[in-house]
Each structure stands twice: as C-alpha cells, then as structure tokens.
Amino acid sequence: MILGVSIYEILTLTSILFFIGVYGFITRTNLISMLISVELILNSSVVNFVVINKYLFPEVLQGVFFAVFIIAVAAAETALAIAIIINLYRLISSVEVKDTEVMKY
C-alpha cells in the first residue's frame, strides 16, 4: 500500500486517464494519435488491476498476472497497428482517418 494515498484517489486518477484516452480516441483524426489514446486506455486498466489487487487482495498475485497479460496484448496490438500505419502511409502518403476512405474504391 502507498502511504497517504487511498484506493479511491488512485482509482479516480486511473478513471480520469481512461476517459482522457476515450476522449482522445473519439476526437482525433490521426491514426497515430488514436493509437496513443488506445494505449492510454490499456495502461489505465493495467494500473486498475494492480491497484485493486494490491489494496483488496495483497496476498494474491492474480491482478499482477492480468496486468502482465494486458501489457503483452498491448505490445502485440501496438506492433500490428504500427505495421498497418506504415503500410498505409506508403500506399496513400497519409495517416489521417478521412484519407483511408479512398481505399474502399
């Protein structure tokens, strides 16, 4: 446990980070910015798992295992998304979402 910091304060912080990520994902039109927003969402959920595990069940490591799994999935998702963005940039010379609609035709 962190001295002087309650679980409510940390969960409030991670909730704010989560909603900043959601807001960034909804409002951005650049694919790289959207990827960063998704990473912010995933990282806030990792912190939630670790904090809830540490404060509520300090003797069990289940939350840490979930956090490691989420980090691994986020790394794979980031690698795949960056590869897609690089190929998209090579194809249409842009990483804007509105420019990807050209690929439909």
N, C-alpha and C positions, 0 to 999 in steps of 0.2 A: 504494500500500500504506500501511496505517496503521502507524506506527512503534510497536513494543512490543506489538502485538496480532497474534496469529496467526490464520490462517484457521479453525483448529479452534475457537478461542474465539468467533469471530463466528458460525460455523455452529451451535455449541452454543446460543448466545443465540437465534438465529432458530428453532432447533428447539424451544426452550422456549416461545417466543412462539407457534409453530404449535400446540403441544399445549395451551397455555392457551386458545387460540381454539377448538380442538376440544372441550375440556372445557366451555368456556362455552356452546358451541352445543348440546351434549348436555344440560347441566343446566338451562339457562334455560327459562322458560316464557313470557317476554315477547318479542314479535316484534322489538322494537327492540333488546333485549339480544342476541338471536340475530343480528341484522344487524350489530351491532358486533363480535360474535365472528367472523363471516364476513369482515369487513373486516380483522380482526387476522390471520386465516389468509392472506388475499391479500397483505397488506403484508409478512408474514414471507417469503412466497415471492418477492416483489419484491426484498427485501434479499438473499435467497439468490442470485438470478440476478445481481445486481450484484456481490456479493462474489466469487462463483465466477469471474465474468468478469474482475474486477479482479486477482485473485490468480493465476489459472491462465493467462489469455489477455489480458494487459494491452494488447496492440496491436489487439485485435478488439473491436468495439462490439456484437456480437450479443446479449450479455446485457443491455445497456442498452436495446436495441430491444425485447427481450422484456419488460423491466420497464415500459417506456412502454406497450406493448400491454396488459399486465396492469392497469396503472393506469387506462387508458381503459375496459377491460371492467368494472373495479370501480366506476368512476364511473357507467357506464350501469346496472349492476346495482343500485347504491345508489339511483339516481333512480327506477328502476322499483319497487324494494321499498318505498321511502318512499311512492310514489303508491298502491301497493296497501294499505299500512298505514293511510294517511289515509282511503281509501275504506272500509276495514274498520271503522275507528273510527267513521266517520259512520253506517255501517249497524248495527253492534251495540254501539257505545259501549264497546268493549274492545279491547285489543291482546294479550290472553292467548291462547295457542295452544289451550287447552282450550275457550275460548268460541267458537272458529271452527268447532267441530264442529256447531254449531247450523245452519250454512249448508247442511249436507247435506240437510236435510229441508225 
